[in-house]
Amino acid sequence: MTGVALLRNWCARIAPTVVVLICLLSAAIWNGYPIVYSDTSSYLVSGFHLETLIDRPITYGLFIRVCSFNGWSLWSVVIAQSLLLGHVVGRALLSIGFRNPWVRSGIIGTAALLTGLPFVCGQLITDVFTPTLLFTLYLLLFCQDLARGERVRFAAIFLLVFAMHMSHIALTILLLVVAFIQQWRSKNPFSAKHWWANMGMVLALAIVGTLAMGVALAKSKNTFFAASMAGSGILQRYLQEHCATEHYHLCAYIDQIPRSADAFLWGDNTVLNTFSDRQEMNAELGAIVRGSFREPTFIGMHITSALSASAEQLTRFAVGDGNGDFHQGTQLYERVALFIPSEIRAFNSSRQMQVEAFQGPLRTANWFYNFMMLAGLLVVGVIRIFFWSRLRNKPYMGPFILFLLIGFVVTASSNASLVMVADRFGTKLAWIVPFIALMLLVALRTPLRTEPMDE
């Protein structure tokens, strides 16, 4: 093969990846800089000061430091996390029969442009790693055609993304239960001979990832669920019924406990600041949480609260949640200036620093994203009822879609039930519904393989 032919072949292989990357980064490109959140400040200091903070592991901070080339640019960070997600989604599409790279690129890119996915990929927080975790789990548990090198690569990706956020512990446990039930009940062609070995490998990696997050887990143990209890009013009710006998520290502050998990955790006057130290706080909150699960009345309240929060979260997926302007004098501005000094001018001139220029268009965008979610649900429903028989010769499709949809519901429910309801939590995976609709529309017109690839 001549040099020109090699170059042409290389361009043909790389071009679909570039297209997907541009689509995934379209929100950051529109903003003029990677989108930031208040938590971005904590991740910066964590990575550059090599410090495990109170409520989060050090993993993403280190990821930022490494992928920014020790403070050269934050653009390379969002590029890296977008490439990770695009890679696992593209490989999952390949595993169910979409062999043409331009078809895979078209599905992913179109889904990105029609949903809030670019705001997940282009933002400097850990949200992008939740869908990456979901697709990687699917590949490790259900994909038969992974070569040994690929399996090692996806195992490494799983360990990395698992350790990005503490919520991934509960989420992975729930997804493994889902995968087990799906494998047990289904006669799908992904019933691989070594399925249990794959499950054991994932469990081992999850244990390693949990140990890696051990310091952060110890620092924030019980705090987030107590915040959820405060938001639903369960914490206040429990204290009212038990303060006469238990003498909790929080008994003196019942009237100051807000009905908001966010204010309970991070409010300027949060009652958490009244504890003498974190050890005392964790011990008391742990006793309250455990005590609430010993009484039928409070167990019922927990279940009701979880169901209500889950239902609400499934309808909340607006972009722009928490993306304020962080001008000079804010902690985030000062840390960008300190750790990424060459980009402080670009950071300060981004669209996000002009509130109306950023949030104004998002009001229209969020209306459009809601419409696309409804349209996606409609398309999926119509195809399932009227056209599913045309997909019966594509047996990989059903298990894949089922795992993604259940993963979407499980993710929304776990976030809402264990911490709080927030638009940002819904945005992480809401794009999956239009993505599935696009995939089904393409599959109806595209011949897909029906046997695993021999690679």
Secondary structure, DSSP 8 states (H G I E B T S, - for coil): --HHHHHHHHHHHHHHHHHHHHHHTHHHHHHTS-B--HHHHHHHHHHHTT---SSS-SHHHHHHHHHTTTTT-SHHHHHHHHHHHHHHHHHHHHHTT---HHHHHHHHHHHHHHSSHHHHHTBSSGGGHHHHHHHHHHHHHH-TT--HHHHHHHHHHHHHHHTT-THHHHHHHHHHHHHHHHHHH---TT--TTHHHHHHHHHHHHHHHHHHTHHHHHHHTTHHHHHHHHHHTHHHHHHHHHHHHH--GGGGGGGG--S-HHHHHH-TT-GGGGSSSHHHHHHHHHHHHHHHTTSHHHHHHHHHHHHHHHHHHTT---S-TT-----TTSHHHHHHHHHSGGGHHHHHTSGGGSHHHHHHHHHHHHHHHHHHHHHHHHHHHHIIIIIGGGGTT-TTHHHHHHHHHHHHHHHHHHHHHHT---HHHHHHHHTHHHHHHHHHHHHHHS---SS----
